[in-house]
Amino acid sequence: MPTPTLDAIDLSDRQFWGAPPEQRHAVFDVLRRESPFAFFAEPVVPYIPVGPGYHAVTRYADVEAISCQPALFASGSGAVSIADMPPDLNEFYGSLISMDDPRHGKIRRIVAKAFTPRVLEKLVGNVQAVADDVVARARRTAEDGDGTIDVVADLAAPIPLRVICDMMGIPEDDRAMVLQQSNVILSGGDPELVEDEEYMVTAFLKAGELLAGLMARLAAERHAHPADDLTTALVTTEVDGERLTNQEIASFFILLLVAGNETTRNAISQGVLALSEHPAERDRWAADPGLTRTAVEEVVRWTSPITWMRRTATRDVELSGRSFPAGSKFLLFYAAANRDPDVFADPHRFDLSRDPNPHVGFGSRGPHFCLGAHLARREIGVAFRAFADALPDLEVIGPPARLQSSFVNGLKRLPARLADAR
């Protein structure tokens, strides 16, 4: 593959995000070496004014430096969108991700307090049961059909979605809607999932409205009739006399779907693909369950399910000897930082025993490090052990259908066969 030239690179081009990962990483390699703060025009978003552009941050050290200085590099202007969304919309869809202190600290303390040891114990225990059931259902799907399954729909998507819905107490009848609307929010404008760019905005707003309505109804029910779930904990937990509003609970639920559901789902599906492309590593993990801790970290580093987060300079700043004016936008490309050769030896090698592995797949150090990282690690580890034990005949049989999104590094479909299915 020819080395891309700097002047030919455009990270705002939607087509770039449909390219295979090796092509994208070749571009990130060039940016890290030649232009670690490369500037790009913002993509056009219907109904939203086009902003001044953004800097793509591709070196690990710079991603860390920005993440650890929230007073200088804010999230409140928008962390999950390149464009400057209206403040209410930005906060609703971004929740904790798109907040700064002191409000970020208050909401995070309430949420953290709601995750009691009892809630966490129930969560961790539930992951194994969910994974075992999902694997059994996938086996039946293959046996009742032609021996094939879709890794995304039949394995990767159901595990985190069921864990989150069980955790929140979402009724069974609402779960298909939750999956559908979370797909819309995370579609990134993929033309297969939205009709056109104008429809993307209205579909995005409608998805939020449906999910908010569900959570408002559920929160009201839990106020009147408490249950043993996280929604009850969220509506009853107080910190300094303050509780979450129904809108804050709805916003947090959307955050769970984005950061909890989609991140784990795409780490699992792309992890299956990576193992199929590296059979020696797959066989090594299958033979040695003790490899799970480092293997999970390498899967997250390798896949980097969330490609970037945005920060905005609150005043004139200097980074690595360069000056930037207040208001400058920075996209922290975790996918690029996770392949930085200054941090990771042989970064383009998939090595399940890589240790240490200080990847930023769950975000970088600082106040916005992923609250659910422990649960995500548990889900990924349990899922792959369940696949190794119950689906040793799982074989990827075709190329993946990749999500055409700059924000989420995801798969829409991944065809596979269970060789022993009858």
Secondary structure, DSSP 8 states (H G I E B T S, - for coil): -----GGG--TT-GGGGGS-HHHHHHHHHHHHHH-TEEEE----BTTB---S-EEEE-SHHHHHHHHT-TTTEESTT-SS-SS---HHHHHHHHGGGG--TTHHHHHHHHHHHHS-HHHHHHHHHHHHHHHHHHHHHHHHHHHHTTSEEEIIIIIITHHHHHHHHHHHT--GGGHHHHHHHHHHHTSTT-TTTSSSHHHHHHHHHHHHHHHHHHHHHHHHHHHHS--SSHHHHHHH--BTTB---HHHHHHHHHHIIIIIIIHHHHHHHHHHHHHHH-HHHHHHHHH-GGGHHHHHHHHHHHH-SB-EEEEEESS-EEETTEEE-TT-EEEEEHHHHTT-TTTSSSTTS--TT--S----TT--SSTTS-TTHHHHHHHHHHHHHHHHHH-TTEEE-S--EE---SSB--EEE-EEEETT--
